[in-house]
Amino acid sequence: MKFNKMTACLVATACTATLFGAMTTASAADGLTIKAGSASVEAGKEFTIDIELAGVPSSGVAGLDFAVKYDSSVFEVTGVTEGAVSKTTDKQIEGFNSNLATDITAGEVAVLWATGQISTNDSWIKSDGVLLTLNCKALKDGESKVEITKGKRKDATSVDAVVEGLSVVNPTVSAGTVKV
């Protein structure tokens, strides 16, 4: 339910920007990268994988929409913890205690991060660091890529980030690996 509300808020932000003619599309945000961490762990053990942002523009990031895909026969994601760069001074969208919304299904974690404020970048993500941490459990011996892919929005065609000028950009992505 919260993920659907967050999707609606992100779409509303995008629609608002489009109405004012402010949103454009670009291929990359001057080095913005979303990176999945790696881990080596024994079967049956719990572990974490950080999803990090690097090359965040000085003007900040107003929104992110992507998914983390993995082999659910090798490990499972049991929860998500908000990272330090996700916590901004933004007023939270009604019904949320965070700007981060996730939806965990077997083999995929859909991720949306959106600010409730687009008129100023005061509460946008403005530094590199951990956006979120996946809490995981190793299931059986094997190896799985941890890939950053397009989000679950019906109109998503790639990994999206909203930056200065409310431009939608496609950050560089970097996959991780889990070895059990």
Summary of the structure (lengths in Angstrom):
residues: 180
radius of gyration: 16.0
end to end distance: 32.9
largest distance: 52.6
contacts: 587
relative contact order: 0.32
helix: 13%
strand: 44%
